[in-house]
Every structure is written in structure tokens, then in C-alpha cells.
């Protein structure tokens, strides 16, 4: 069989549709953006029909129109999506309210109550490999029952983002092991992969309200007639289950062998590795969920804000930081607005004028709370040790360094003896990897070679496409898929910078410990 997989990368800010061949080449892409709705403080919603499905429909038609590929050449469709969304749907699969996205914190109280019993918390850890925090699905389902009882009564299924899109395509209620794991209802112990009747009983939730569990590689079915009509594809198009964005990027990083490590650095960031046995460290909030590789887990340490820190700087300080600065060869404002110059590249050029360590200026990247190795929703970011002697170049470089320094903190947890042990190198993907300077800073801070993979922005799309090709039987295994992913450049750590960054790393940790009580006073509510 020859043909293309249509992969949809459904993120928080928009959807990207890509036609991918069996070698991981993207032959055509189309994007549609949408927003997050914030109706109340702590709420973060999206409309599954008007935002997600509309984007799926439009980008599918756009990508077909842009390519020379006929609809019949699309042999399958699959999804890599944002995770930890909660959508109650009725018996016809229609959403009864907007999706509570992964950003939504309205159920923090319910999630806290769920783990308030130490005995139950320890048992949940043993069953699921983790426990919920303030943004997780299990508490949001309880919130619906307590705060929207009429919605709860009408709810036929609770779905995540990908589950809803699979239903729209096939009429089937199915989730994948990775997404199910993060509901904290699934027994993720080796050989299990079932909904836990024990946890469901604690929450008093009927198992029938949850979708069927299936591996990411499973072919769920063909497009229904109505979905095929909307998308402009034939009903012969098969739909492969797919996975969440983290597991998809893990496959797309090429690091699929046991304990091979990848760093994804986009708006948020994580360090991940595929492992045969489930691993957990409650002291660094580093744990494992089921991966897109059916018989493996993916070990994850997550950072809430990475590229988002630089994006915030660009959006609020770009002209002041970059323009009319002697020797920086900066563009005019009109050039940035017209897209003739890349403002992120300009920020790189500014940062390059500061020395490693930014003259003892440290940036804490905790702009949206933090998950690992500190699970602290109250912590906030900012500059530490800022003086009048610091210029624009120091302020920009400090952001790049601060994000990497936090990655080092997560890496210390990953490298514990009971976790992975010493990591020799990392594969890097995500938008931040497009910066040579930033990637070099990661290498210097982590004190290990960083392998930037080819097309780092497309790792999730390529990864989930390979999941589909394996599910279709077109590629025999994940290692053969990973062999198709090339290293674009290797960044070796500079020994000259190690002492500087080691000192800053220790200062960053001390800064957090000295101020965490103050952040709690200011931000806990």
C-alpha cells in the first residue's frame, strides 16, 4: 500500500494539518488558529465544535487543495493533541459545555480533596503511577457533578480533546492509553491498561461514562459518511487512534530506545524518555505515563513555561529591547510587523552580545507556576539581581539561560539512580531548538551534548504519522521509524562556561527556596 497520512496537530493555539509520507517527509501543511476563552478567573475553555472541529475541517480541505495529492491517496488520518481536557457529551456526542482545557484550574479544590486521604493517595500512586494536581481531569469531573449537576446528569461520556475528534470522525468513543493515564482513573501497571474500578468507586463514577481504551496504533475505523463529506475525503480513509502531544513528540524526537532522552522546548517544555518499566519520583514530581509505543512508558518531567517566557518578552518589550540599539543590526518596527524579519532572531542577535551568565543576572522562568521538580502553582518568574549596569542584551540572554537552568533542575531528577542514571546526551526538538544560541546554552547548562533533530518544529506531526504508519502495518516497528529521523546538528558543551552556569544553577535553587513563602502569601487564593 502506498499513500499519505493526514496528521492533525491540535494545540492550544490552533491546528496544523500535514500530509506526511512513509519516510516522515511533510509534503504539504495548512494551519488555522483559535483562541482560549477565559470566562472567569482560573477558567480556560475551548469550544470543541466551533474551534477544534472547524479547524480540522478547514485545514483538511486547505492542505488537500495546496498539494497535488488526490483525496484517495490519503490512506489514514490521525491526531496529536493537547492533553488533559475535559468535555462532557450527551448521548449523541454533542458537547454539553465547552472543554475545560489543561490550563483550567477551577477544580483545584476537588483535586486537592481527592488526594487528602494519605492511604488512598498512596494506593492511587501504586495503581496509576501518579496523583492529580490542580488542573487534572479527575477533579474536573467531580466539579461538573458538584457545580453543574444538570450537565452531569445528561453526560453520556467524558472525553479528552483527541477522544472527541475520534468520535467526530468515526462515531466511536475511544481514548488512547497515554491520554487515559492522565485522567488518573487508569490502572497503568504493566499488563493492565484498564479503568480502575477502585478509583472509580472512590469518585462514585460509572465506568460506562468513560470511552473505550485502546493503544495509539489501533485503527479505530473508517471515516463516517458525514465526516468524509465535511472533510472532503473518501469513506475508505482509515482513522488511527493517535496520541497526545507529548508522546507524539517523543516518537518524533527519534529517541525511542530504552532510556534515550529528549527535550521538547516550545511554549512549555519537558524532558522525556521511553522506558520499559514505570518510574516515579515523588520528590521531583517526575513520573511515567503510557506512551504511544504500546508496550512502553514515557518518563516525563514537565516545565510550564519555556519559549512562552521569550514570547512574553517579545510581545511586551520587543521594540525597547531590539530597536535602535547600536551594532545590533535590528530591523525597523515595520519590518517586524510585516514579517520581513523574525523578531525572535533579532532577540537572539541581542542576546549574543551578552556574555555567558549575563553579568550575574538570573531570570526565573516560573511565569505560570511550575510542575517539576517543584509542584508549585504560586511561584512566579522574574529577574533576580538586576542592576542599572545591565542592558537589553543581558535581559534577553538571561531569559534563555533561565529556561535552560530550570531544565537542568529537572535533569537532576531524571538522572537519579532509581530513575535513568547518568544521561549521556539529549535529542532536542521544539521551537526553541531553532535558535543556535539557545541550543548551545542548553548544552552548556546541562553539561552534555545536545543533538538538534531535523525539522524540530514538526516532531509531533512526524511522530504521530509514524504511529499511524505502524498501526497500518506500513512500518514494522518504532525503531525503524526512528531511524528515518536525522540529527541536524550536534552542540557540544563549552567547558569554559560550565563553572558559570553551575554557580547560577545553585543560585536559582536558593532563590526559589528563599522566596516560596512570599509567593504563597501573594498568590494563594
Order of alpha helices (4+ residues) and beta strands (2+ residues): beta-beta-beta-beta-alpha-beta-beta-beta-alpha-alpha-alpha-alpha-beta-alpha-beta-alpha-beta-beta-alpha-beta-beta-alpha-beta-beta-alpha-beta-beta-beta-beta-beta-alpha-alpha-alpha-beta-beta-alpha-beta-alpha-beta-alpha-alpha-beta-alpha
